[in-house]
Amino acid sequence: MVPEPWARRAYPSTAGLAAWFLDLLNRIKELEAWTGDFAMPCTVWLTGFFNPQSFLTAIMQSMARKNEWPLDQMVLQCDVTKKNREEFRCPPREGAYIHGLFMEGARWDTQAGIITEAKLKDLTPPMPVMFIKAIPADKQDCRSVYSCPMYKTCQRGPTYVWTFNLKTKENPSKWVLAGVALLLQV
């Protein structure tokens, strides 16, 4: 188990000590890469942040300043790509590509570009890279989407991070009843 004094000062995690320590080393490696060249990576490992909400808010703030839009009237738009992180060579001009997320309660159909039924024995399939950008709230397309909550761990509630609209052909209530959510770590 992770010692209680460490757990109190660290990020939320349900992992045992060995997995937690490997995750900590990966987080340090990711941050060292950022501070080494001070450039936005091609894809951002959102899980590696102690406070991922701050990074997502920064995406909105940069677009708000650039376009002189009121921050309180902006939302994040999420487009799930068909690519893995290794296929990206540079970051986007606006927003960010993020990776390292998992879906619980369903899975992402990469070919169709929608949420679909989970496969047996695949409880938390990984998500492809997601493109996150800020747009004015009145330009948001809310048709055929499920407002999918994202959590830091499978322990919901206090680990809530954000909500992204993901495309679906099903009634969104189906995914609500299935408890579908995005997770930063499993």
C-alpha positions in Angstrom: 0.0 0.0 0.0 1.0 3.6 -0.6 2.0 5.0 2.8 -0.6 7.4 4.2 1.7 10.4 4.5 2.6 10.0 0.8 -1.1 9.5 -0.3 -2.2 12.7 1.6 0.2 14.8 -0.5 0.0 13.0 -3.8 -2.5 12.6 -6.6 -5.6 10.3 -6.2 -4.7 6.8 -7.1 -6.1 3.3 -6.4 -2.9 1.5 -7.3 -0.7 -0.4 -5.0 2.8 0.8 -4.0 4.7 -0.8 -6.9 2.3 0.5 -9.6 2.0 3.9 -7.9 5.8 4.3 -7.8 6.1 3.4 -11.5 3.3 5.9 -12.3 5.1 8.6 -10.2 8.4 8.0 -12.2 6.4 8.3 -15.5 4.9 11.6 -14.3 8.4 12.9 -13.4 9.8 11.8 -16.7 6.9 13.6 -18.5 7.4 16.9 -16.6 11.2 16.7 -17.2 10.6 16.5 -20.9 8.4 19.6 -20.7 11.0 21.6 -18.7 13.8 20.4 -20.9 12.7 22.2 -24.0 9.7 24.3 -22.8 7.7 23.3 -25.9 4.2 21.8 -26.0 4.5 18.1 -26.7 2.8 16.6 -29.8 0.3 14.9 -27.4 -0.2 15.7 -23.8 -0.4 12.9 -21.2 -3.3 14.4 -19.3 -3.0 11.8 -16.5 0.5 13.0 -15.7 -0.8 16.3 -14.3 -1.5 16.7 -10.6 -4.3 19.0 -11.5 -5.6 18.3 -15.0 -8.4 20.8 -14.7 -5.8 23.6 -14.8 -4.5 22.4 -18.1 -8.0 22.2 -19.6 -8.8 25.7 -18.2 -5.6 27.0 -19.7 -6.7 25.9 -23.2 -9.9 27.9 -22.8 -8.0 30.9 -21.4 -5.6 31.0 -24.3 -8.4 30.9 -26.9 -10.4 33.5 -25.0 -7.4 35.9 -24.9 -6.5 35.3 -28.5 -10.0 35.9 -29.8 -11.1 38.4 -27.1 -14.0 36.1 -26.1 -15.5 36.1 -22.6 -14.1 33.1 -20.7 -17.4 32.4 -18.9 -19.1 31.8 -22.3 -16.7 29.2 -23.6 -16.6 25.4 -23.5 -14.2 22.7 -24.5 -15.0 20.7 -27.6 -13.7 17.2 -27.8 -13.0 15.4 -31.1 -11.8 11.8 -30.8 -9.2 11.1 -33.5 -8.5 7.8 -35.2 -4.8 7.9 -34.3 -2.5 6.7 -31.5 -0.1 9.2 -29.9 2.9 7.8 -31.9 1.3 9.0 -35.2 1.4 12.7 -34.2 4.5 14.8 -35.2 3.6 18.2 -33.9 1.0 19.8 -31.5 -2.1 21.6 -33.0 -2.1 25.3 -33.5 -5.0 25.7 -31.1 -6.0 23.5 -28.2 -4.2 20.2 -27.5 -4.0 16.6 -28.3 -4.4 14.5 -25.2 -3.8 10.8 -24.6 -3.8 8.3 -21.7 -7.6 8.1 -21.1 -9.7 5.0 -20.6 -13.4 4.5 -21.0 -15.4 2.6 -18.4 -18.9 1.1 -19.1 -18.5 1.2 -22.9 -15.8 1.6 -25.6 -15.0 4.0 -28.4 -15.6 2.6 -31.9 -12.7 4.2 -33.8 -14.0 3.4 -37.3 -17.6 4.7 -36.6 -16.4 7.6 -34.3 -19.0 6.9 -31.7 -19.5 5.3 -28.2 -20.5 1.7 -28.5 -21.2 -1.4 -26.3 -18.2 -2.6 -24.2 -16.6 -5.9 -25.2 -16.7 -8.7 -22.7 -13.8 -8.8 -20.2 -12.5 -5.4 -21.5 -13.6 -3.2 -18.6 -11.6 -0.1 -19.4 -10.5 0.1 -23.0 -8.0 2.8 -23.9 -9.2 5.9 -25.8 -7.5 7.1 -29.0 -5.9 10.5 -28.9 -8.5 13.3 -28.3 -8.3 16.8 -29.7 -9.4 19.4 -27.2 -10.1 23.0 -28.2 -12.1 25.9 -26.8 -15.1 27.3 -28.6 -17.9 29.7 -27.7 -20.7 27.9 -25.9 -23.3 29.0 -28.5 -21.4 27.2 -31.2 -21.4 23.9 -29.4 -23.2 21.0 -31.2 -25.3 19.2 -28.6 -27.0 16.8 -31.0 -26.4 13.1 -30.8 -23.8 13.5 -27.9 -23.4 12.0 -24.5 -22.1 14.4 -21.8 -19.4 12.0 -20.6 -17.8 12.8 -17.2 -14.1 12.3 -16.7 -12.6 11.2 -13.4 -9.0 10.8 -12.1 -9.8 7.3 -10.9 -12.6 4.8 -10.9 -13.6 6.3 -7.5 -16.0 8.8 -8.7 -17.2 12.0 -6.9 -14.2 13.9 -5.6 -12.0 12.8 -8.5 -14.2 14.6 -11.1 -12.2 16.5 -13.7 -14.4 17.6 -16.6 -17.3 16.7 -18.9 -16.8 16.1 -22.6 -19.5 15.7 -25.3 -18.8 12.4 -27.1 -20.7 11.4 -30.2 -23.3 8.6 -30.0 -26.1 7.1 -32.1 -27.8 5.8 -29.0 -30.0 7.8 -26.6 -27.6 9.4 -24.1 -29.7 7.9 -21.2 -28.3 4.5 -22.2 -24.8 5.6 -21.3 -26.0 7.3 -18.2 -27.5 4.1 -17.0 -24.4 2.1 -17.9 -22.3 4.6 -15.9 -20.0 5.4 -18.8 -17.2 7.7 -17.9 -13.7 8.5 -19.0 -10.9 7.7 -16.5 -7.4 9.1 -16.3 -6.0 6.0 -14.6 -7.2 2.4 -14.0 
